Amino acid sequence: MSCGEPHETDCSEVLDHLYEFLDREMPDADCTKFEVHFEECSPCLEKYGLEQAVKKLVKRCCGQDDVPSDLRSKVMGRLEMIRSGQVVPEHDVAASPQES
């Protein structure tokens, strides 16, 4: 998605890192660049608003579910592997059978 207008921060960069912005998982300087971009670019602002609404809905509907204690560390480990360019082995991403 791109509005076709030149921006200091490209639309593709904003959309690639939208969840990091939504979760405030990026440096303040980058957050400021994104906020400026949203002021200039209505398609990206619309996408941001949609993703923000989805995130709020998921939190409201699923926010009370118990999460296994090791799930966060597993997810963060997988994300770090992906961000560093490592290939995640297929057996690591497949759902393991639940023990009864």
N, CA, C and O atoms as a GROMACS GRO file, in nm:
protein
  400
    1MET      N    1   0.085  -0.117   0.000
    1MET     CA    2   0.000   0.000   0.000
    1MET      C    3   0.089   0.122   0.000
    1MET      O    4   0.189   0.128   0.072
    2SER      N    5   0.054   0.217  -0.079
    2SER     CA    6   0.122   0.345  -0.081
    2SER      C    7   0.025   0.448  -0.134
    2SER      O    8  -0.058   0.421  -0.221
    3CYS      N    9   0.036   0.567  -0.078
    3CYS     CA   10  -0.053   0.673  -0.124
    3CYS      C   11   0.000   0.740  -0.250
    3CYS      O   12  -0.069   0.821  -0.312
    4GLY      N   13   0.124   0.706  -0.288
    4GLY     CA   14   0.183   0.764  -0.407
    4GLY      C   15   0.255   0.895  -0.384
    4GLY      O   16   0.317   0.949  -0.476
    5GLU      N   17   0.248   0.947  -0.263
    5GLU     CA   18   0.314   1.072  -0.229
    5GLU      C   19   0.449   1.042  -0.163
    5GLU      O   20   0.463   0.942  -0.093
    6PRO      N   21   0.547   1.130  -0.185
    6PRO     CA   22   0.676   1.108  -0.117
    6PRO      C   23   0.666   1.147   0.032
    6PRO      O   24   0.606   1.248   0.067
    7HIS      N   25   0.726   1.065   0.116
    7HIS     CA   26   0.728   1.090   0.259
    7HIS      C   27   0.869   1.066   0.310
    7HIS      O   28   0.945   0.991   0.250
    8GLU      N   29   0.903   1.130   0.421
    8GLU     CA   30   1.033   1.105   0.482
    8GLU      C   31   1.046   0.958   0.520
    8GLU      O   32   1.151   0.897   0.502
    9THR      N   33   0.938   0.901   0.574
    9THR     CA   34   0.935   0.759   0.607
    9THR      C   35   0.840   0.692   0.508
    9THR      O   36   0.723   0.727   0.500
   10ASP      N   37   0.891   0.596   0.432
   10ASP     CA   38   0.815   0.530   0.327
   10ASP      C   39   0.698   0.450   0.385
   10ASP      O   40   0.707   0.394   0.494
   11CYS      N   41   0.588   0.446   0.310
   11CYS     CA   42   0.469   0.371   0.352
   11CYS      C   43   0.501   0.225   0.382
   11CYS      O   44   0.452   0.170   0.480
   12SER      N   45   0.584   0.163   0.300
   12SER     CA   46   0.615   0.022   0.321
   12SER      C   47   0.687   0.000   0.454
   12SER      O   48   0.664  -0.100   0.521
   13GLU      N   49   0.774   0.092   0.491
   13GLU     CA   50   0.843   0.081   0.620
   13GLU      C   51   0.744   0.094   0.735
   13GLU      O   52   0.752   0.019   0.833
   14VAL      N   53   0.652   0.187   0.724
   14VAL     CA   54   0.552   0.207   0.828
   14VAL      C   55   0.466   0.082   0.843
   14VAL      O   56   0.443   0.036   0.955
   15LEU      N   57   0.420   0.028   0.732
   15LEU     CA   58   0.332  -0.089   0.739
   15LEU      C   59   0.407  -0.214   0.783
   15LEU      O   60   0.349  -0.300   0.850
   16ASP      N   61   0.535  -0.226   0.747
   16ASP     CA   62   0.615  -0.341   0.790
   16ASP      C   63   0.637  -0.343   0.941
   16ASP      O   64   0.657  -0.449   1.000
   17HIS      N   65   0.634  -0.225   1.003
   17HIS     CA   66   0.663  -0.215   1.146
   17HIS      C   67   0.543  -0.163   1.226
   17HIS      O   68   0.558  -0.112   1.336
   18LEU      N   69   0.425  -0.178   1.169
   18LEU     CA   70   0.304  -0.123   1.232
   18LEU      C   71   0.278  -0.183   1.369
   18LEU      O   72   0.242  -0.110   1.462
   19TYR      N   73   0.295  -0.314   1.384
   19TYR     CA   74   0.268  -0.377   1.514
   19TYR      C   75   0.370  -0.336   1.618
   19TYR      O   76   0.337  -0.326   1.736
   20GLU      N   77   0.493  -0.314   1.577
   20GLU     CA   78   0.593  -0.263   1.671
   20GLU      C   79   0.551  -0.125   1.721
   20GLU      O   80   0.568  -0.093   1.839
   21PHE      N   81   0.496  -0.043   1.631
   21PHE     CA   82   0.447   0.089   1.670
   21PHE      C   83   0.327   0.076   1.764
   21PHE      O   84   0.321   0.141   1.868
   22LEU      N   85   0.232  -0.008   1.726
   22LEU     CA   86   0.113  -0.028   1.808
   22LEU      C   87   0.147  -0.076   1.949
   22LEU      O   88   0.083  -0.037   2.046
   23ASP      N   89   0.249  -0.162   1.958
   23ASP     CA   90   0.288  -0.219   2.086
   23ASP      C   91   0.392  -0.135   2.159
   23ASP      O   92   0.438  -0.172   2.268
   24ARG      N   93   0.430  -0.024   2.099
   24ARG     CA   94   0.533   0.065   2.156
   24ARG      C   95   0.662  -0.012   2.183
   24ARG      O   96   0.723   0.000   2.289
   25GLU      N   97   0.702  -0.092   2.083
   25GLU     CA   98   0.822  -0.172   2.092
   25GLU      C   99   0.933  -0.117   2.002
   25GLU      O  100   1.018  -0.191   1.954
   26MET      N  101   0.929   0.014   1.980
   26MET     CA  102   1.032   0.076   1.898
   26MET      C  103   1.079   0.203   1.968
   26MET      O  104   1.010   0.257   2.054
   27PRO      N  105   1.197   0.251   1.931
   27PRO     CA  106   1.249   0.373   1.994
   27PRO      C  107   1.155   0.492   1.973
   27PRO      O  108   1.081   0.498   1.875
   28ASP      N  109   1.158   0.585   2.068
   28ASP     CA  110   1.072   0.703   2.062
   28ASP      C  111   1.089   0.781   1.932
   28ASP      O  112   0.992   0.832   1.877
   29ALA      N  113   1.214   0.791   1.884
   29ALA     CA  114   1.239   0.865   1.760
   29ALA      C  115   1.165   0.802   1.643
   29ALA      O  116   1.111   0.873   1.558
   30ASP      N  117   1.162   0.669   1.637
   30ASP     CA  118   1.089   0.600   1.530
   30ASP      C  119   0.939   0.620   1.546
   30ASP      O  120   0.868   0.638   1.447
   31CYS      N  121   0.890   0.616   1.670
   31CYS     CA  122   0.747   0.641   1.694
   31CYS      C  123   0.709   0.780   1.643
   31CYS      O  124   0.603   0.797   1.582
   32THR      N  125   0.794   0.876   1.668
   32THR     CA  126   0.767   1.013   1.622
   32THR      C  127   0.762   1.018   1.470
   32THR      O  128   0.675   1.085   1.413
   33LYS      N  129   0.855   0.949   1.402
   33LYS     CA  130   0.854   0.945   1.255
   33LYS      C  131   0.724   0.885   1.204
   33LYS      O  132   0.667   0.934   1.106
   34PHE      N  133   0.677   0.781   1.269
   34PHE     CA  134   0.552   0.716   1.228
   34PHE      C  135   0.434   0.809   1.250
   34PHE      O  136   0.346   0.817   1.165
   35GLU      N  137   0.431   0.879   1.362
   35GLU     CA  138   0.321   0.972   1.391
   35GLU      C  139   0.315   1.082   1.285
   35GLU      O  140   0.207   1.121   1.240
   36VAL      N  141   0.432   1.133   1.247
   36VAL     CA  142   0.438   1.235   1.141
   36VAL      C  143   0.385   1.176   1.011
   36VAL      O  144   0.309   1.241   0.939
   37HIS      N  145   0.424   1.053   0.981
   37HIS     CA  146   0.378   0.987   0.858
   37HIS      C  147   0.226   0.974   0.858
   37HIS      O  148   0.161   1.002   0.757
   38PHE      N  149   0.168   0.933   0.972
   38PHE     CA  150   0.022   0.918   0.979
   38PHE      C  151  -0.049   1.051   0.957
   38PHE      O  152  -0.159   1.054   0.902
   39GLU      N  153   0.012   1.160   1.001
   39GLU     CA  154  -0.048   1.293   0.979
   39GLU      C  155  -0.050   1.328   0.830
   39GLU      O  156  -0.138   1.401   0.785
   40GLU      N  157   0.046   1.276   0.754
   40GLU     CA  158   0.060   1.309   0.612
   40GLU      C  159  -0.010   1.209   0.520
   40GLU      O  160  -0.042   1.243   0.406
   41CYS      N  161  -0.034   1.087   0.569
   41CYS     CA  162  -0.075   0.979   0.479
   41CYS      C  163  -0.204   0.914   0.528
   41CYS      O  164  -0.203   0.836   0.622
   42SER      N  165  -0.315   0.946   0.464
   42SER     CA  166  -0.444   0.892   0.508
   42SER      C  167  -0.458   0.741   0.487
   42SER      O  168  -0.521   0.676   0.570
   43PRO      N  169  -0.403   0.680   0.380
   43PRO     CA  170  -0.414   0.534   0.369
   43PRO      C  171  -0.344   0.461   0.484
   43PRO      O  172  -0.397   0.363   0.536
   44CYS      N  173  -0.227   0.507   0.523
   44CYS     CA  174  -0.155   0.444   0.634
   44CYS      C  175  -0.226   0.472   0.766
   44CYS      O  176  -0.231   0.385   0.853
   45LEU      N  177  -0.281   0.592   0.782
   45LEU     CA  178  -0.357   0.624   0.902
   45LEU      C  179  -0.480   0.534   0.913
   45LEU      O  180  -0.514   0.488   1.022
   46GLU      N  181  -0.545   0.508   0.800
   46GLU     CA  182  -0.661   0.419   0.800
   46GLU      C  183  -0.621   0.277   0.838
   46GLU      O  184  -0.690   0.212   0.917
   47LYS      N  185  -0.510   0.228   0.784
   47LYS     CA  186  -0.461   0.095   0.817
   47LYS      C  187  -0.424   0.087   0.965
   47LYS      O  188  -0.454  -0.012   1.032
   48TYR      N  189  -0.360   0.191   1.016
   48TYR     CA  190  -0.325   0.197   1.158
   48TYR      C  191  -0.451   0.190   1.244
   48TYR      O  192  -0.456   0.116   1.342
   49GLY      N  193  -0.553   0.267   1.208
   49GLY     CA  194  -0.677   0.267   1.284
   49GLY      C  195  -0.744   0.132   1.283
   49GLY      O  196  -0.798   0.088   1.385
   50LEU      N  197  -0.743   0.065   1.170
   50LEU     CA  198  -0.802  -0.068   1.158
   50LEU      C  199  -0.728  -0.168   1.246
   50LEU      O  200  -0.790  -0.244   1.321
   51GLU      N  201  -0.596  -0.169   1.238
   51GLU     CA  202  -0.516  -0.263   1.318
   51GLU      C  203  -0.529  -0.234   1.467
   51GLU      O  204  -0.528  -0.326   1.548
   52GLN      N  205  -0.539  -0.107   1.502
   52GLN     CA  206  -0.558  -0.069   1.642
   52GLN      C  207  -0.692  -0.121   1.693
   52GLN      O  208  -0.701  -0.170   1.806
   53ALA      N  209  -0.795  -0.110   1.612
   53ALA     CA  210  -0.928  -0.158   1.650
   53ALA      C  211  -0.928  -0.310   1.666
   53ALA      O  212  -0.988  -0.363   1.759
   54VAL      N  213  -0.862  -0.381   1.574
   54VAL     CA  214  -0.853  -0.526   1.583
   54VAL      C  215  -0.780  -0.566   1.711
   54VAL      O  216  -0.822  -0.658   1.781
   55LYS      N  217  -0.672  -0.498   1.740
   55LYS     CA  218  -0.595  -0.530   1.860
   55LYS      C  219  -0.680  -0.509   1.987
   55LYS      O  220  -0.676  -0.591   2.078
   56LYS      N  221  -0.756  -0.402   1.991
   56LYS     CA  222  -0.844  -0.376   2.107
   56LYS      C  223  -0.952  -0.484   2.118
   56LYS      O  224  -0.984  -0.529   2.228
   57LEU      N  225  -1.008  -0.525   2.005
   57LEU     CA  226  -1.110  -0.628   2.006
   57LEU      C  227  -1.054  -0.761   2.056
   57LEU      O  228  -1.117  -0.829   2.137
   58VAL      N  229  -0.937  -0.798   2.008
   58VAL     CA  230  -0.875  -0.922   2.053
   58VAL      C  231  -0.847  -0.915   2.203
   58VAL      O  232  -0.870  -1.012   2.275
   59LYS      N  233  -0.798  -0.802   2.248
   59LYS     CA  234  -0.770  -0.787   2.392
   59LYS      C  235  -0.897  -0.801   2.474
   59LYS      O  236  -0.898  -0.866   2.578
   60ARG      N  237  -1.004  -0.740   2.427
   60ARG     CA  238  -1.131  -0.746   2.500
   60ARG      C  239  -1.189  -0.888   2.500
   60ARG      O  240  -1.241  -0.933   2.602
   61CYS      N  241  -1.178  -0.956   2.388
   61CYS     CA  242  -1.238  -1.088   2.376
   61CYS      C  243  -1.149  -1.200   2.430
   61CYS      O  244  -1.200  -1.302   2.477
   62CYS      N  245  -1.020  -1.183   2.423
   62CYS     CA  246  -0.930  -1.292   2.459
   62CYS      C  247  -0.833  -1.254   2.570
   62CYS      O  248  -0.744  -1.332   2.605
   63GLY      N  249  -0.849  -1.138   2.625
   63GLY     CA  250  -0.754  -1.087   2.723
   63GLY      C  251  -0.750  -1.161   2.855
   63GLY      O  252  -0.654  -1.146   2.930
   64GLN      N  253  -0.851  -1.239   2.884
   64GLN     CA  254  -0.857  -1.308   3.013
   64GLN      C  255  -0.813  -1.454   3.006
   64GLN      O  256  -0.811  -1.523   3.108
   65ASP      N  257  -0.778  -1.501   2.887
   65ASP     CA  258  -0.736  -1.640   2.872
   65ASP      C  259  -0.601  -1.663   2.938
   65ASP      O  260  -0.511  -1.580   2.927
   66ASP      N  261  -0.587  -1.776   3.007
   66ASP     CA  262  -0.459  -1.814   3.066
   66ASP      C  263  -0.366  -1.860   2.956
   66ASP      O  264  -0.406  -1.931   2.864
   67VAL      N  265  -0.242  -1.818   2.966
   67VAL     CA  266  -0.140  -1.852   2.868
   67VAL      C  267  -0.037  -1.942   2.938
   67VAL      O  268   0.007  -1.911   3.049
   68PRO      N  269   0.002  -2.052   2.874
   68PRO     CA  270   0.105  -2.136   2.934
   68PRO      C  271   0.230  -2.054   2.965
   68PRO      O  272   0.267  -1.965   2.888
   69SER      N  273   0.294  -2.084   3.076
   69SER     CA  274   0.406  -2.002   3.124
   69SER      C  275   0.521  -1.992   3.026
   69SER      O  276   0.589  -1.889   3.021
   70ASP      N  277   0.546  -2.096   2.947
   70ASP     CA  278   0.660  -2.092   2.856
   70ASP      C  279   0.625  -2.039   2.716
   70ASP      O  280   0.713  -2.027   2.631
   71LEU      N  281   0.499  -2.007   2.692
   71LEU     CA  282   0.458  -1.964   2.558
   71LEU      C  283   0.527  -1.834   2.518
   71LEU      O  284   0.576  -1.822   2.406
   72ARG      N  285   0.530  -1.736   2.607
   72ARG     CA  286   0.591  -1.607   2.573
   72ARG      C  287   0.737  -1.625   2.532
   72ARG      O  288   0.780  -1.568   2.432
   73SER      N  289   0.813  -1.703   2.608
   73SER     CA  290   0.954  -1.721   2.575
   73SER      C  291   0.970  -1.792   2.441
   73SER      O  292   1.062  -1.760   2.365
   74LYS      N  293   0.883  -1.890   2.412
   74LYS     CA  294   0.890  -1.959   2.283
   74LYS      C  295   0.859  -1.864   2.168
   74LYS      O  296   0.929  -1.863   2.066
   75VAL      N  297   0.753  -1.784   2.184
   75VAL     CA  298   0.715  -1.690   2.078
   75VAL      C  299   0.825  -1.586   2.057
   75VAL      O  300   0.862  -1.556   1.943
   76MET      N  301   0.877  -1.531   2.166
   76MET     CA  302   0.982  -1.430   2.153
   76MET      C  303   1.107  -1.490   2.089
   76MET      O  304   1.174  -1.424   2.010
   77GLY      N  305   1.138  -1.615   2.122
   77GLY     CA  306   1.253  -1.682   2.060
   77GLY      C  307   1.235  -1.699   1.910
   77GLY      O  308   1.328  -1.677   1.832
   78ARG      N  309   1.114  -1.738   1.869
   78ARG     CA  310   1.085  -1.754   1.726
   78ARG      C  311   1.094  -1.619   1.654
   78ARG      O  312   1.150  -1.610   1.545
   79LEU      N  313   1.039  -1.515   1.715
   79LEU     CA  314   1.044  -1.382   1.654
   79LEU      C  315   1.189  -1.335   1.637
   79LEU      O  316   1.224  -1.278   1.534
   80GLU      N  317   1.270  -1.359   1.737
   80GLU     CA  318   1.409  -1.320   1.729
   80GLU      C  319   1.481  -1.396   1.617
   80GLU      O  320   1.564  -1.339   1.546
   81MET      N  321   1.449  -1.524   1.602
   81MET     CA  322   1.509  -1.603   1.494
   81MET      C  323   1.470  -1.545   1.358
   81MET      O  324   1.553  -1.532   1.269
   82ILE      N  325   1.342  -1.510   1.344
   82ILE     CA  326   1.294  -1.456   1.218
   82ILE      C  327   1.358  -1.320   1.190
   82ILE      O  328   1.403  -1.294   1.078
   83ARG      N  329   1.364  -1.235   1.291
   83ARG     CA  330   1.423  -1.102   1.273
   83ARG      C  331   1.570  -1.109   1.237
   83ARG      O  332   1.620  -1.025   1.162
   84SER      N  333   1.640  -1.209   1.290
   84SER     CA  334   1.783  -1.221   1.261
   84SER      C  335   1.810  -1.291   1.128
   84SER      O  336   1.925  -1.306   1.086
   85GLY      N  337   1.702  -1.333   1.061
   85GLY     CA  338   1.716  -1.394   0.930
   85GLY      C  339   1.736  -1.544   0.932
   85GLY      O  340   1.758  -1.606   0.828
   86GLN      N  341   1.728  -1.603   1.050
   86GLN     CA  342   1.743  -1.748   1.060
   86GLN      C  343   1.616  -1.816   1.012
   86GLN      O  344   1.506  -1.761   1.023
   87VAL      N  345   1.633  -1.934   0.958
   87VAL     CA  346   1.519  -2.013   0.914
   87VAL      C  347   1.467  -2.090   1.035
   87VAL      O  348   1.544  -2.158   1.103
   88VAL      N  349   1.339  -2.080   1.061
   88VAL     CA  350   1.278  -2.152   1.172
   88VAL      C  351   1.245  -2.292   1.122
   88VAL      O  352   1.168  -2.307   1.027
   89PRO      N  353   1.303  -2.395   1.184
   89PRO     CA  354   1.273  -2.532   1.140
   89PRO      C  355   1.123  -2.560   1.145
   89PRO      O  356   1.054  -2.517   1.238
   90GLU      N  357   1.075  -2.632   1.045
   90GLU     CA  358   0.932  -2.657   1.034
   90GLU      C  359   0.877  -2.729   1.157
   90GLU      O  360   0.765  -2.701   1.200
   91HIS      N  361   0.953  -2.821   1.214
   91HIS     CA  362   0.903  -2.892   1.331
   91HIS      C  363   0.888  -2.800   1.451
   91HIS      O  364   0.812  -2.831   1.543
   92ASP      N  365   0.960  -2.687   1.453
   92ASP     CA  366   0.948  -2.591   1.563
   92ASP      C  367   0.819  -2.512   1.558
   92ASP      O  368   0.768  -2.469   1.662
   93VAL      N  369   0.765  -2.491   1.438
   93VAL     CA  370   0.646  -2.408   1.426
   93VAL      C  371   0.518  -2.489   1.423
   93VAL      O  372   0.409  -2.433   1.435
   94ALA      N  373   0.529  -2.619   1.406
   94ALA     CA  374   0.410  -2.703   1.405
   94ALA      C  375   0.357  -2.719   1.545
   94ALA      O  376   0.434  -2.722   1.641
   95ALA      N  377   0.227  -2.729   1.558
   95ALA     CA  378   0.166  -2.747   1.689
   95ALA      C  379   0.200  -2.884   1.743
   95ALA      O  380   0.186  -2.985   1.674
   96SER      N  381   0.246  -2.886   1.866
   96SER     CA  382   0.276  -3.016   1.927
   96SER      C  383   0.150  -3.073   1.988
   96SER      O  384   0.064  -2.998   2.034
   97PRO      N  385   0.136  -3.206   1.990
   97PRO     CA  386   0.015  -3.266   2.045
   97PRO      C  387   0.003  -3.235   2.194
   97PRO      O  388   0.103  -3.232   2.266
   98GLN      N  389  -0.119  -3.214   2.238
   98GLN     CA  390  -0.146  -3.186   2.379
   98GLN      C  391  -0.140  -3.315   2.458
   98GLN      O  392  -0.190  -3.419   2.414
   99GLU      N  393  -0.077  -3.307   2.576
   99GLU     CA  394  -0.073  -3.424   2.663
   99GLU      C  395  -0.203  -3.430   2.740
   99GLU      O  396  -0.255  -3.327   2.783
  100SER      N  397  -0.255  -3.550   2.759
  100SER     CA  398  -0.381  -3.566   2.831
  100SER      C  399  -0.356  -3.602   2.974
  100SER      O  400  -0.450  -3.620   3.050
   0.00000   0.00000   0.00000
